Amino acid sequence: MTTRPIPLLMLGAASAVALVAGSGALSASQPSTRTDFPAPPEQKAKPSGDRVAVLAGGCFWGMEGLFEHVKGVKSVISGYAGGTKANATYARVSRETTRHAEAVRIVYDPAKVSYGTLLKIYFSVAHDPTQVNRQYPDTGPSYRSAIFPQTAAQRQIAQAYIARIEKAKVFKKPVATKLESGQFYPAETYHQDFMHKNPNNSYTNRYDKPKISAFRKAYPDLYKS
């Protein structure tokens, strides 16, 4: 399957208006501005060499497309996290019985972009972290908001950042993002670099390009073309 249904009736009125207007706001839960979004916790020791982050936040096409535009990110792969390799196929994951989440594996240079900064982008513009088992217009556990820390330090930073965001009352609803464990398995070839290969896809043009535009506007120093 290379396209996804877009049932606008599933969207709330405010969300539908924002999406049609191309504002980049995915729901009324998201903050109206990004300038006051809490800064991530500082990492005590900056690691050397490339590092990996695994994040789930709805359809991996858009997550991959956005993080490919972050300075310091070397590569992004779409895939499945949280289940087993035997069931890590799009057809099986889409049935919502494998416990996988659509996720992206990000290889980044910590000398250029920190793990905390990746999480700031993830929480503020990449998806709506208050939604449970869905990201508009997709529903089901495979579209859940989840972080898969690759190290103890990443887990500590993620936990502290979620607490900081909650304390700041950035969102009208609680953050639903969970910290999980499990391996990452790359998705099928046709899912990789999907937005670049399919520039006229109606789904990504409607739901994902506005997020990339929002990222560029909110974080111009982090954006790469």
Biotite code that builds the C-alpha atoms (Angstrom):
import biotite.structure as struc

atoms = struc.array([
    struc.Atom([0.000, 0.000, 0.000], chain_id="A", res_id=1, res_name="MET", atom_name="CA", element="C"),
    struc.Atom([1.510, 3.326, -1.038], chain_id="A", res_id=2, res_name="THR", atom_name="CA", element="C"),
    struc.Atom([-1.297, 5.697, -0.119], chain_id="A", res_id=3, res_name="THR", atom_name="CA", element="C"),
    struc.Atom([-3.355, 6.153, 3.011], chain_id="A", res_id=4, res_name="ARG", atom_name="CA", element="C"),
    struc.Atom([-6.997, 7.149, 3.435], chain_id="A", res_id=5, res_name="PRO", atom_name="CA", element="C"),
    struc.Atom([-7.650, 10.729, 4.541], chain_id="A", res_id=6, res_name="ILE", atom_name="CA", element="C"),
    struc.Atom([-10.986, 10.732, 6.419], chain_id="A", res_id=7, res_name="PRO", atom_name="CA", element="C"),
    struc.Atom([-11.403, 14.420, 7.242], chain_id="A", res_id=8, res_name="LEU", atom_name="CA", element="C"),
    struc.Atom([-14.561, 13.637, 9.177], chain_id="A", res_id=9, res_name="LEU", atom_name="CA", element="C"),
    struc.Atom([-12.331, 12.081, 11.814], chain_id="A", res_id=10, res_name="MET", atom_name="CA", element="C"),
    struc.Atom([-10.734, 15.463, 12.448], chain_id="A", res_id=11, res_name="LEU", atom_name="CA", element="C"),
    struc.Atom([-12.042, 17.999, 14.908], chain_id="A", res_id=12, res_name="GLY", atom_name="CA", element="C"),
    struc.Atom([-13.189, 21.289, 13.402], chain_id="A", res_id=13, res_name="ALA", atom_name="CA", element="C"),
    struc.Atom([-10.187, 23.250, 14.650], chain_id="A", res_id=14, res_name="ALA", atom_name="CA", element="C"),
    struc.Atom([-7.768, 20.613, 13.376], chain_id="A", res_id=15, res_name="SER", atom_name="CA", element="C"),
    struc.Atom([-9.378, 20.419, 9.947], chain_id="A", res_id=16, res_name="ALA", atom_name="CA", element="C"),
    struc.Atom([-9.319, 24.188, 9.549], chain_id="A", res_id=17, res_name="VAL", atom_name="CA", element="C"),
    struc.Atom([-5.658, 24.361, 10.562], chain_id="A", res_id=18, res_name="ALA", atom_name="CA", element="C"),
    struc.Atom([-4.683, 21.617, 8.148], chain_id="A", res_id=19, res_name="LEU", atom_name="CA", element="C"),
    struc.Atom([-6.621, 23.031, 5.229], chain_id="A", res_id=20, res_name="VAL", atom_name="CA", element="C"),
    struc.Atom([-5.106, 26.427, 5.904], chain_id="A", res_id=21, res_name="ALA", atom_name="CA", element="C"),
    struc.Atom([-1.664, 24.846, 5.875], chain_id="A", res_id=22, res_name="GLY", atom_name="CA", element="C"),
    struc.Atom([-0.722, 26.340, 9.240], chain_id="A", res_id=23, res_name="SER", atom_name="CA", element="C"),
    struc.Atom([1.231, 23.276, 10.313], chain_id="A", res_id=24, res_name="GLY", atom_name="CA", element="C"),
    struc.Atom([-0.815, 22.934, 13.517], chain_id="A", res_id=25, res_name="ALA", atom_name="CA", element="C"),
    struc.Atom([-1.952, 19.328, 13.848], chain_id="A", res_id=26, res_name="LEU", atom_name="CA", element="C"),
    struc.Atom([-4.477, 19.829, 16.603], chain_id="A", res_id=27, res_name="SER", atom_name="CA", element="C"),
    struc.Atom([-5.779, 22.310, 19.109], chain_id="A", res_id=28, res_name="ALA", atom_name="CA", element="C"),
    struc.Atom([-3.635, 20.534, 21.719], chain_id="A", res_id=29, res_name="SER", atom_name="CA", element="C"),
    struc.Atom([-0.422, 21.882, 20.273], chain_id="A", res_id=30, res_name="GLN", atom_name="CA", element="C"),
    struc.Atom([1.031, 25.196, 21.492], chain_id="A", res_id=31, res_name="PRO", atom_name="CA", element="C"),
    struc.Atom([0.244, 28.274, 19.449], chain_id="A", res_id=32, res_name="SER", atom_name="CA", element="C"),
    struc.Atom([3.880, 29.392, 19.448], chain_id="A", res_id=33, res_name="THR", atom_name="CA", element="C"),
    struc.Atom([7.224, 27.601, 19.469], chain_id="A", res_id=34, res_name="ARG", atom_name="CA", element="C"),
    struc.Atom([9.431, 30.335, 20.861], chain_id="A", res_id=35, res_name="THR", atom_name="CA", element="C"),
    struc.Atom([8.470, 29.512, 24.449], chain_id="A", res_id=36, res_name="ASP", atom_name="CA", element="C"),
    struc.Atom([8.659, 25.714, 24.090], chain_id="A", res_id=37, res_name="PHE", atom_name="CA", element="C"),
    struc.Atom([10.753, 24.373, 26.999], chain_id="A", res_id=38, res_name="PRO", atom_name="CA", element="C"),
    struc.Atom([14.406, 23.732, 26.305], chain_id="A", res_id=39, res_name="ALA", atom_name="CA", element="C"),
    struc.Atom([15.509, 20.102, 26.625], chain_id="A", res_id=40, res_name="PRO", atom_name="CA", element="C"),
    struc.Atom([17.670, 18.955, 29.544], chain_id="A", res_id=41, res_name="PRO", atom_name="CA", element="C"),
    struc.Atom([21.358, 19.434, 28.918], chain_id="A", res_id=42, res_name="GLU", atom_name="CA", element="C"),
    struc.Atom([23.427, 16.309, 28.408], chain_id="A", res_id=43, res_name="GLN", atom_name="CA", element="C"),
    struc.Atom([26.131, 16.089, 31.046], chain_id="A", res_id=44, res_name="LYS", atom_name="CA", element="C"),
    struc.Atom([28.716, 14.594, 28.721], chain_id="A", res_id=45, res_name="ALA", atom_name="CA", element="C"),
    struc.Atom([28.541, 15.088, 24.962], chain_id="A", res_id=46, res_name="LYS", atom_name="CA", element="C"),
    struc.Atom([29.109, 11.701, 23.303], chain_id="A", res_id=47, res_name="PRO", atom_name="CA", element="C"),
    struc.Atom([31.572, 11.387, 20.439], chain_id="A", res_id=48, res_name="SER", atom_name="CA", element="C"),
    struc.Atom([30.883, 9.615, 17.185], chain_id="A", res_id=49, res_name="GLY", atom_name="CA", element="C"),
    struc.Atom([27.540, 9.050, 15.509], chain_id="A", res_id=50, res_name="ASP", atom_name="CA", element="C"),
    struc.Atom([24.565, 8.150, 17.671], chain_id="A", res_id=51, res_name="ARG", atom_name="CA", element="C"),
    struc.Atom([21.134, 6.636, 17.024], chain_id="A", res_id=52, res_name="VAL", atom_name="CA", element="C"),
    struc.Atom([17.672, 7.793, 18.092], chain_id="A", res_id=53, res_name="ALA", atom_name="CA", element="C"),
    struc.Atom([14.474, 5.806, 17.523], chain_id="A", res_id=54, res_name="VAL", atom_name="CA", element="C"),
    struc.Atom([11.195, 7.736, 17.640], chain_id="A", res_id=55, res_name="LEU", atom_name="CA", element="C"),
    struc.Atom([7.576, 6.856, 16.855], chain_id="A", res_id=56, res_name="ALA", atom_name="CA", element="C"),
    struc.Atom([4.985, 9.513, 16.177], chain_id="A", res_id=57, res_name="GLY", atom_name="CA", element="C"),
    struc.Atom([2.441, 8.438, 13.598], chain_id="A", res_id=58, res_name="GLY", atom_name="CA", element="C"),
    struc.Atom([3.063, 7.712, 9.929], chain_id="A", res_id=59, res_name="CYS", atom_name="CA", element="C"),
    struc.Atom([6.761, 7.170, 9.358], chain_id="A", res_id=60, res_name="PHE", atom_name="CA", element="C"),
    struc.Atom([6.670, 8.900, 5.966], chain_id="A", res_id=61, res_name="TRP", atom_name="CA", element="C"),
    struc.Atom([6.311, 12.314, 7.585], chain_id="A", res_id=62, res_name="GLY", atom_name="CA", element="C"),
    struc.Atom([8.605, 11.614, 10.508], chain_id="A", res_id=63, res_name="MET", atom_name="CA", element="C"),
    struc.Atom([11.334, 10.545, 8.106], chain_id="A", res_id=64, res_name="GLU", atom_name="CA", element="C"),
    struc.Atom([10.701, 13.513, 5.823], chain_id="A", res_id=65, res_name="GLY", atom_name="CA", element="C"),
    struc.Atom([10.949, 16.031, 8.647], chain_id="A", res_id=66, res_name="LEU", atom_name="CA", element="C"),
    struc.Atom([14.059, 14.683, 10.382], chain_id="A", res_id=67, res_name="PHE", atom_name="CA", element="C"),
    struc.Atom([15.875, 14.474, 7.070], chain_id="A", res_id=68, res_name="GLU", atom_name="CA", element="C"),
    struc.Atom([15.802, 18.282, 7.175], chain_id="A", res_id=69, res_name="HIS", atom_name="CA", element="C"),
    struc.Atom([17.542, 18.584, 10.562], chain_id="A", res_id=70, res_name="VAL", atom_name="CA", element="C"),
    struc.Atom([21.149, 19.747, 10.553], chain_id="A", res_id=71, res_name="LYS", atom_name="CA", element="C"),
    struc.Atom([23.388, 17.142, 12.137], chain_id="A", res_id=72, res_name="GLY", atom_name="CA", element="C"),
    struc.Atom([21.154, 14.262, 11.074], chain_id="A", res_id=73, res_name="VAL", atom_name="CA", element="C"),
    struc.Atom([23.042, 11.927, 8.757], chain_id="A", res_id=74, res_name="LYS", atom_name="CA", element="C"),
    struc.Atom([20.347, 9.443, 7.828], chain_id="A", res_id=75, res_name="SER", atom_name="CA", element="C"),
    struc.Atom([16.750, 8.477, 8.612], chain_id="A", res_id=76, res_name="VAL", atom_name="CA", element="C"),
    struc.Atom([15.193, 5.063, 8.029], chain_id="A", res_id=77, res_name="ILE", atom_name="CA", element="C"),
    struc.Atom([11.497, 4.232, 8.297], chain_id="A", res_id=78, res_name="SER", atom_name="CA", element="C"),
    struc.Atom([10.601, 1.029, 10.079], chain_id="A", res_id=79, res_name="GLY", atom_name="CA", element="C"),
    struc.Atom([8.886, -0.753, 12.935], chain_id="A", res_id=80, res_name="TYR", atom_name="CA", element="C"),
    struc.Atom([9.797, -0.835, 16.624], chain_id="A", res_id=81, res_name="ALA", atom_name="CA", element="C"),
    struc.Atom([8.432, -2.623, 19.658], chain_id="A", res_id=82, res_name="GLY", atom_name="CA", element="C"),
    struc.Atom([7.590, -6.030, 18.190], chain_id="A", res_id=83, res_name="GLY", atom_name="CA", element="C"),
    struc.Atom([9.418, -8.976, 16.678], chain_id="A", res_id=84, res_name="THR", atom_name="CA", element="C"),
    struc.Atom([11.264, -9.294, 13.385], chain_id="A", res_id=85, res_name="LYS", atom_name="CA", element="C"),
    struc.Atom([8.968, -12.082, 12.207], chain_id="A", res_id=86, res_name="ALA", atom_name="CA", element="C"),
    struc.Atom([5.956, -9.750, 12.161], chain_id="A", res_id=87, res_name="ASN", atom_name="CA", element="C"),
    struc.Atom([7.694, -6.575, 11.015], chain_id="A", res_id=88, res_name="ALA", atom_name="CA", element="C"),
    struc.Atom([5.929, -6.114, 7.692], chain_id="A", res_id=89, res_name="THR", atom_name="CA", element="C"),
    struc.Atom([3.591, -3.332, 6.672], chain_id="A", res_id=90, res_name="TYR", atom_name="CA", element="C"),
    struc.Atom([0.711, -5.715, 5.997], chain_id="A", res_id=91, res_name="ALA", atom_name="CA", element="C"),
    struc.Atom([0.976, -7.322, 9.439], chain_id="A", res_id=92, res_name="ARG", atom_name="CA", element="C"),
    struc.Atom([1.694, -4.165, 11.407], chain_id="A", res_id=93, res_name="VAL", atom_name="CA", element="C"),
    struc.Atom([-1.303, -2.460, 9.781], chain_id="A", res_id=94, res_name="SER", atom_name="CA", element="C"),
    struc.Atom([-3.587, -5.130, 11.250], chain_id="A", res_id=95, res_name="ARG", atom_name="CA", element="C"),
    struc.Atom([-2.678, -3.750, 14.728], chain_id="A", res_id=96, res_name="GLU", atom_name="CA", element="C"),
    struc.Atom([-1.856, -7.170, 16.171], chain_id="A", res_id=97, res_name="THR", atom_name="CA", element="C"),
    struc.Atom([1.970, -7.161, 16.241], chain_id="A", res_id=98, res_name="THR", atom_name="CA", element="C"),
    struc.Atom([2.635, -4.511, 18.942], chain_id="A", res_id=99, res_name="ARG", atom_name="CA", element="C"),
    struc.Atom([4.924, -2.589, 16.570], chain_id="A", res_id=100, res_name="HIS", atom_name="CA", element="C"),
    struc.Atom([4.872, 1.167, 16.166], chain_id="A", res_id=101, res_name="ALA", atom_name="CA", element="C"),
    struc.Atom([5.714, 2.889, 12.918], chain_id="A", res_id=102, res_name="GLU", atom_name="CA", element="C"),
    struc.Atom([9.026, 4.521, 13.806], chain_id="A", res_id=103, res_name="ALA", atom_name="CA", element="C"),
    struc.Atom([12.158, 6.122, 12.413], chain_id="A", res_id=104, res_name="VAL", atom_name="CA", element="C"),
    struc.Atom([15.788, 5.345, 13.129], chain_id="A", res_id=105, res_name="ARG", atom_name="CA", element="C"),
    struc.Atom([17.819, 8.544, 13.116], chain_id="A", res_id=106, res_name="ILE", atom_name="CA", element="C"),
    struc.Atom([21.607, 8.544, 12.851], chain_id="A", res_id=107, res_name="VAL", atom_name="CA", element="C"),
    struc.Atom([22.951, 11.891, 14.043], chain_id="A", res_id=108, res_name="TYR", atom_name="CA", element="C"),
    struc.Atom([26.170, 13.662, 14.929], chain_id="A", res_id=109, res_name="ASP", atom_name="CA", element="C"),
    struc.Atom([25.923, 14.757, 18.592], chain_id="A", res_id=110, res_name="PRO", atom_name="CA", element="C"),
    struc.Atom([28.568, 17.410, 17.949], chain_id="A", res_id=111, res_name="ALA", atom_name="CA", element="C"),
    struc.Atom([26.061, 19.158, 15.663], chain_id="A", res_id=112, res_name="LYS", atom_name="CA", element="C"),
    struc.Atom([22.667, 18.288, 17.150], chain_id="A", res_id=113, res_name="VAL", atom_name="CA", element="C"),
    struc.Atom([21.932, 16.880, 20.586], chain_id="A", res_id=114, res_name="SER", atom_name="CA", element="C"),
    struc.Atom([19.506, 14.135, 21.480], chain_id="A", res_id=115, res_name="TYR", atom_name="CA", element="C"),
    struc.Atom([17.570, 16.685, 23.508], chain_id="A", res_id=116, res_name="GLY", atom_name="CA", element="C"),
    struc.Atom([17.222, 18.947, 20.468], chain_id="A", res_id=117, res_name="THR", atom_name="CA", element="C"),
    struc.Atom([15.882, 16.031, 18.432], chain_id="A", res_id=118, res_name="LEU", atom_name="CA", element="C"),
    struc.Atom([13.300, 15.477, 21.161], chain_id="A", res_id=119, res_name="LEU", atom_name="CA", element="C"),
    struc.Atom([12.359, 19.159, 21.138], chain_id="A", res_id=120, res_name="LYS", atom_name="CA", element="C"),
    struc.Atom([11.624, 18.938, 17.418], chain_id="A", res_id=121, res_name="ILE", atom_name="CA", element="C"),
    struc.Atom([9.775, 15.667, 17.978], chain_id="A", res_id=122, res_name="TYR", atom_name="CA", element="C"),
    struc.Atom([7.515, 17.106, 20.665], chain_id="A", res_id=123, res_name="PHE", atom_name="CA", element="C"),
    struc.Atom([6.949, 20.566, 19.224], chain_id="A", res_id=124, res_name="SER", atom_name="CA", element="C"),
    struc.Atom([6.465, 20.090, 15.481], chain_id="A", res_id=125, res_name="VAL", atom_name="CA", element="C"),
    struc.Atom([6.923, 16.462, 14.363], chain_id="A", res_id=126, res_name="ALA", atom_name="CA", element="C"),
    struc.Atom([3.669, 15.166, 15.861], chain_id="A", res_id=127, res_name="HIS", atom_name="CA", element="C"),
    struc.Atom([1.036, 15.718, 18.535], chain_id="A", res_id=128, res_name="ASP", atom_name="CA", element="C"),
    struc.Atom([2.309, 13.924, 21.661], chain_id="A", res_id=129, res_name="PRO", atom_name="CA", element="C"),
    struc.Atom([-1.047, 14.195, 23.444], chain_id="A", res_id=130, res_name="THR", atom_name="CA", element="C"),
    struc.Atom([-2.861, 11.776, 21.148], chain_id="A", res_id=131, res_name="GLN", atom_name="CA", element="C"),
    struc.Atom([-3.260, 8.172, 22.281], chain_id="A", res_id=132, res_name="VAL", atom_name="CA", element="C"),
    struc.Atom([-2.825, 5.426, 19.694], chain_id="A", res_id=133, res_name="ASN", atom_name="CA", element="C"),
    struc.Atom([-3.360, 7.775, 16.782], chain_id="A", res_id=134, res_name="ARG", atom_name="CA", element="C"),
    struc.Atom([-2.057, 10.667, 14.754], chain_id="A", res_id=135, res_name="GLN", atom_name="CA", element="C"),
    struc.Atom([-4.552, 12.396, 12.528], chain_id="A", res_id=136, res_name="TYR", atom_name="CA", element="C"),
    struc.Atom([-5.969, 10.824, 10.416], chain_id="A", res_id=137, res_name="PRO", atom_name="CA", element="C"),
    struc.Atom([-4.393, 7.470, 11.329], chain_id="A", res_id=138, res_name="ASP", atom_name="CA", element="C"),
    struc.Atom([-5.674, 5.402, 14.228], chain_id="A", res_id=139, res_name="THR", atom_name="CA", element="C"),
    struc.Atom([-4.374, 2.337, 16.061], chain_id="A", res_id=140, res_name="GLY", atom_name="CA", element="C"),
    struc.Atom([-1.472, 1.395, 18.357], chain_id="A", res_id=141, res_name="PRO", atom_name="CA", element="C"),
    struc.Atom([0.991, 1.360, 15.452], chain_id="A", res_id=142, res_name="SER", atom_name="CA", element="C"),
    struc.Atom([0.567, 5.147, 15.282], chain_id="A", res_id=143, res_name="TYR", atom_name="CA", element="C"),
    struc.Atom([1.264, 5.709, 18.980], chain_id="A", res_id=144, res_name="ARG", atom_name="CA", element="C"),
    struc.Atom([3.645, 8.287, 20.379], chain_id="A", res_id=145, res_name="SER", atom_name="CA", element="C"),
    struc.Atom([6.666, 6.427, 21.737], chain_id="A", res_id=146, res_name="ALA", atom_name="CA", element="C"),
    struc.Atom([10.376, 6.894, 22.331], chain_id="A", res_id=147, res_name="ILE", atom_name="CA", element="C"),
    struc.Atom([12.744, 3.925, 22.171], chain_id="A", res_id=148, res_name="PHE", atom_name="CA", element="C"),
    struc.Atom([15.852, 5.047, 24.092], chain_id="A", res_id=149, res_name="PRO", atom_name="CA", element="C"),
    struc.Atom([19.042, 3.453, 22.837], chain_id="A", res_id=150, res_name="GLN", atom_name="CA", element="C"),
    struc.Atom([21.051, 4.200, 25.989], chain_id="A", res_id=151, res_name="THR", atom_name="CA", element="C"),
    struc.Atom([20.434, 4.849, 29.666], chain_id="A", res_id=152, res_name="ALA", atom_name="CA", element="C"),
    struc.Atom([21.382, 8.485, 29.090], chain_id="A", res_id=153, res_name="ALA", atom_name="CA", element="C"),
    struc.Atom([18.747, 8.855, 26.376], chain_id="A", res_id=154, res_name="GLN", atom_name="CA", element="C"),
    struc.Atom([16.106, 7.382, 28.656], chain_id="A", res_id=155, res_name="ARG", atom_name="CA", element="C"),
    struc.Atom([17.035, 9.805, 31.433], chain_id="A", res_id=156, res_name="GLN", atom_name="CA", element="C"),
    struc.Atom([16.879, 12.795, 29.087], chain_id="A", res_id=157, res_name="ILE", atom_name="CA", element="C"),
    struc.Atom([13.524, 11.716, 27.649], chain_id="A", res_id=158, res_name="ALA", atom_name="CA", element="C"),
    struc.Atom([11.989, 11.174, 31.081], chain_id="A", res_id=159, res_name="GLN", atom_name="CA", element="C"),
    struc.Atom([13.225, 14.521, 32.344], chain_id="A", res_id=160, res_name="ALA", atom_name="CA", element="C"),
    struc.Atom([12.031, 16.341, 29.226], chain_id="A", res_id=161, res_name="TYR", atom_name="CA", element="C"),
    struc.Atom([8.522, 14.914, 29.388], chain_id="A", res_id=162, res_name="ILE", atom_name="CA", element="C"),
    struc.Atom([8.328, 16.010, 33.033], chain_id="A", res_id=163, res_name="ALA", atom_name="CA", element="C"),
    struc.Atom([9.551, 19.491, 32.072], chain_id="A", res_id=164, res_name="ARG", atom_name="CA", element="C"),
    struc.Atom([6.969, 19.822, 29.288], chain_id="A", res_id=165, res_name="ILE", atom_name="CA", element="C"),
    struc.Atom([4.190, 18.692, 31.606], chain_id="A", res_id=166, res_name="GLU", atom_name="CA", element="C"),
    struc.Atom([5.268, 21.118, 34.316], chain_id="A", res_id=167, res_name="LYS", atom_name="CA", element="C"),
    struc.Atom([5.262, 23.980, 31.805], chain_id="A", res_id=168, res_name="ALA", atom_name="CA", element="C"),
    struc.Atom([1.706, 23.044, 30.768], chain_id="A", res_id=169, res_name="LYS", atom_name="CA", element="C"),
    struc.Atom([2.637, 23.423, 27.124], chain_id="A", res_id=170, res_name="VAL", atom_name="CA", element="C"),
    struc.Atom([-0.297, 21.290, 25.981], chain_id="A", res_id=171, res_name="PHE", atom_name="CA", element="C"),
    struc.Atom([-3.923, 21.349, 27.029], chain_id="A", res_id=172, res_name="LYS", atom_name="CA", element="C"),
    struc.Atom([-3.830, 17.565, 27.410], chain_id="A", res_id=173, res_name="LYS", atom_name="CA", element="C"),
    struc.Atom([-1.294, 15.284, 29.138], chain_id="A", res_id=174, res_name="PRO", atom_name="CA", element="C"),
    struc.Atom([1.654, 14.037, 27.120], chain_id="A", res_id=175, res_name="VAL", atom_name="CA", element="C"),
    struc.Atom([0.826, 10.491, 26.025], chain_id="A", res_id=176, res_name="ALA", atom_name="CA", element="C"),
    struc.Atom([4.343, 9.591, 24.860], chain_id="A", res_id=177, res_name="THR", atom_name="CA", element="C"),
    struc.Atom([5.665, 6.375, 26.401], chain_id="A", res_id=178, res_name="LYS", atom_name="CA", element="C"),
    struc.Atom([9.243, 5.207, 26.797], chain_id="A", res_id=179, res_name="LEU", atom_name="CA", element="C"),
    struc.Atom([9.510, 1.718, 25.387], chain_id="A", res_id=180, res_name="GLU", atom_name="CA", element="C"),
    struc.Atom([12.106, -0.920, 24.587], chain_id="A", res_id=181, res_name="SER", atom_name="CA", element="C"),
    struc.Atom([12.491, -3.182, 21.592], chain_id="A", res_id=182, res_name="GLY", atom_name="CA", element="C"),
    struc.Atom([14.427, -3.599, 18.389], chain_id="A", res_id=183, res_name="GLN", atom_name="CA", element="C"),
    struc.Atom([14.019, -1.534, 15.238], chain_id="A", res_id=184, res_name="PHE", atom_name="CA", element="C"),
    struc.Atom([13.344, -3.253, 11.920], chain_id="A", res_id=185, res_name="TYR", atom_name="CA", element="C"),
    struc.Atom([13.574, -1.356, 8.609], chain_id="A", res_id=186, res_name="PRO", atom_name="CA", element="C"),
    struc.Atom([10.378, -1.093, 6.575], chain_id="A", res_id=187, res_name="ALA", atom_name="CA", element="C"),
    struc.Atom([9.984, -2.188, 2.979], chain_id="A", res_id=188, res_name="GLU", atom_name="CA", element="C"),
    struc.Atom([12.020, -0.377, 0.332], chain_id="A", res_id=189, res_name="THR", atom_name="CA", element="C"),
    struc.Atom([9.078, 1.562, -1.086], chain_id="A", res_id=190, res_name="TYR", atom_name="CA", element="C"),
    struc.Atom([8.554, 3.265, 2.293], chain_id="A", res_id=191, res_name="HIS", atom_name="CA", element="C"),
    struc.Atom([12.105, 4.632, 2.418], chain_id="A", res_id=192, res_name="GLN", atom_name="CA", element="C"),
    struc.Atom([12.616, 8.291, 1.484], chain_id="A", res_id=193, res_name="ASP", atom_name="CA", element="C"),
    struc.Atom([8.942, 8.291, 0.605], chain_id="A", res_id=194, res_name="PHE", atom_name="CA", element="C"),
    struc.Atom([8.320, 12.034, 0.472], chain_id="A", res_id=195, res_name="MET", atom_name="CA", element="C"),
    struc.Atom([11.301, 12.626, -1.800], chain_id="A", res_id=196, res_name="HIS", atom_name="CA", element="C"),
    struc.Atom([10.259, 9.836, -4.169], chain_id="A", res_id=197, res_name="LYS", atom_name="CA", element="C"),
    struc.Atom([6.575, 10.828, -4.153], chain_id="A", res_id=198, res_name="ASN", atom_name="CA", element="C"),
    struc.Atom([6.447, 14.646, -4.190], chain_id="A", res_id=199, res_name="PRO", atom_name="CA", element="C"),
    struc.Atom([2.832, 14.708, -5.385], chain_id="A", res_id=200, res_name="ASN", atom_name="CA", element="C"),
    struc.Atom([1.417, 12.260, -2.846], chain_id="A", res_id=201, res_name="ASN", atom_name="CA", element="C"),
    struc.Atom([-1.836, 13.732, -1.522], chain_id="A", res_id=202, res_name="SER", atom_name="CA", element="C"),
    struc.Atom([-1.427, 12.312, 1.985], chain_id="A", res_id=203, res_name="TYR", atom_name="CA", element="C"),
    struc.Atom([2.047, 13.698, 2.677], chain_id="A", res_id=204, res_name="THR", atom_name="CA", element="C"),
    struc.Atom([1.280, 16.993, 0.954], chain_id="A", res_id=205, res_name="ASN", atom_name="CA", element="C"),
    struc.Atom([-1.676, 17.494, 3.263], chain_id="A", res_id=206, res_name="ARG", atom_name="CA", element="C"),
    struc.Atom([-0.392, 16.158, 6.546], chain_id="A", res_id=207, res_name="TYR", atom_name="CA", element="C"),
    struc.Atom([3.400, 16.222, 6.464], chain_id="A", res_id=208, res_name="ASP", atom_name="CA", element="C"),
    struc.Atom([4.607, 19.126, 4.351], chain_id="A", res_id=209, res_name="LYS", atom_name="CA", element="C"),
    struc.Atom([2.939, 21.629, 6.720], chain_id="A", res_id=210, res_name="PRO", atom_name="CA", element="C"),
    struc.Atom([4.982, 20.158, 9.581], chain_id="A", res_id=211, res_name="LYS", atom_name="CA", element="C"),
    struc.Atom([8.208, 20.609, 7.650], chain_id="A", res_id=212, res_name="ILE", atom_name="CA", element="C"),
    struc.Atom([7.235, 24.209, 6.915], chain_id="A", res_id=213, res_name="SER", atom_name="CA", element="C"),
    struc.Atom([6.476, 24.741, 10.598], chain_id="A", res_id=214, res_name="ALA", atom_name="CA", element="C"),
    struc.Atom([9.860, 23.308, 11.533], chain_id="A", res_id=215, res_name="PHE", atom_name="CA", element="C"),
    struc.Atom([11.666, 25.585, 9.083], chain_id="A", res_id=216, res_name="ARG", atom_name="CA", element="C"),
    struc.Atom([9.844, 28.622, 10.447], chain_id="A", res_id=217, res_name="LYS", atom_name="CA", element="C"),
    struc.Atom([10.295, 27.741, 14.120], chain_id="A", res_id=218, res_name="ALA", atom_name="CA", element="C"),
    struc.Atom([13.895, 26.517, 13.950], chain_id="A", res_id=219, res_name="TYR", atom_name="CA", element="C"),
    struc.Atom([15.609, 28.190, 10.980], chain_id="A", res_id=220, res_name="PRO", atom_name="CA", element="C"),
    struc.Atom([19.073, 27.568, 12.438], chain_id="A", res_id=221, res_name="ASP", atom_name="CA", element="C"),
    struc.Atom([18.414, 23.821, 12.542], chain_id="A", res_id=222, res_name="LEU", atom_name="CA", element="C"),
    struc.Atom([16.814, 23.489, 9.119], chain_id="A", res_id=223, res_name="TYR", atom_name="CA", element="C"),
    struc.Atom([18.691, 22.102, 6.132], chain_id="A", res_id=224, res_name="LYS", atom_name="CA", element="C"),
    struc.Atom([17.255, 21.984, 2.631], chain_id="A", res_id=225, res_name="SER", atom_name="CA", element="C"),
])
